[in-house]
Amino acid sequence: MEFTGSSYKGPTINGRMEGRGEYTFPTETKYEGETKDGMFHGKGVLYFPNGSKYEATWVNGKSQQGTFIFADGLQYQEKDWDYCDGHDRRFYTERCSGLRPAGDLFQNLLEQH
């Protein structure tokens, strides 16, 4: 995995990332962790320029299991976030069941003629 404008600091074998290293994308997103055969492989963390990070276990360049942590420290838990947007965490869809208001709820049913 190599992009124009990226950089890698760490061990290589036959010109490919191998072992613990640091890969920086052109966007300044940085991966720190284990690599194998030129790919993210093992435990590693993606650090984003906005201060958030993604800690994960990688297999052949693909995330298998991980936790997204926002810049303010709030952790993404998949089971609790089916209806939230990652950008600013506002509601963007409504669930048919299981969604409960945090305060008072007022409903108004308008008749259509």
N, C-alpha and C positions, 0 to 999 in steps of 0.2 A: 504494500500500500504506500504509494508515494505520489505527492502532488507537487506541481510547480510552485515554488515559493515556500515550500515546507522545509523543515530541518529536523535532523535526528541526532541525538547525543546518546551514545551507548554502544555496546558491543555488536559486532556484525559477524556473520559467517557467509562467505561467498557474496559479499555485498548486500546481504539482507539482514534486517533487524533480528537480533537473537539475544535473549536475556533481558535484564532489567534496563530500561532506558526511558528517554524523554523525546516525544515526537511533537513538534509544533506545526500546526496547520497554518496556511496563509491568513486565515481569519483570526489568528492568535489564540485559538482554542488549543489547549495543550493536553497531551496524554502522558501520564507518568505511570509506568508499570511494566509488567512482563510482556515480552514479545517472543514469537517463535516463527521461523520461516517467513519473515517479513510482515507478519500480521500481529495485531493485538491478540495475546493468548495468555490466559491466566488472570490474576488480579491486577486491576488498574483503575485509574481515575482520570476522567476527562474534566479539565478545568476550563470554564467558559469566561470570556472577557468581562461579563457582567457580574462575576463573583459567584455564580452558581457552579455546581459540580455534579458529576454523575459517577458514582462508585459502582463498579461492576466486576463480574467474572466474565471473561471473554473466551470464546472458542473459535479459532480460525477467523479472527476479525469480526465476529458477531457477538453482541452482548447476549448472555444467557440469563443473567439475573442481576438486577442492580437497584440502586436507590438514587433518585434525583433529589438533590438538596438545593433549595433556593438560596440566593445570596443572604436572605435574612435568617437562614437556619431552618426554615420549615421544610420538613421532609415529605416527599411525594410517596404516598402509600396507595397503590393501585386500587385496593378495595374501598378506599374512602374518597376517591377523586373521579368517579365516572362522569361527573357533570361539570368539572371545573376546567378552565382554560389555563394552560401553563404560563401564558404571558403575564397576566395580571390577576389570575385566580378568580375571576368573576364567573358567575353562572352563565352558561351559554346555551344550555338545553334543559329541558324539564324531564324528569323521570316520572314514569307512570306510578311507581310505587316506591316507598322507602324514603322519599324526599320529605323532610319535615322542616317547618319554618323555625328560625332561631328566636322569633319573638311572636307578637300578636299577628294573626292572619285575618284579613278582611277580604271577603269575596263579594263580587257584585255580578249577578247574572243579568245581562241585558236581553230583553226580548227583541227578536227581530221580526219585523212586519213585512 
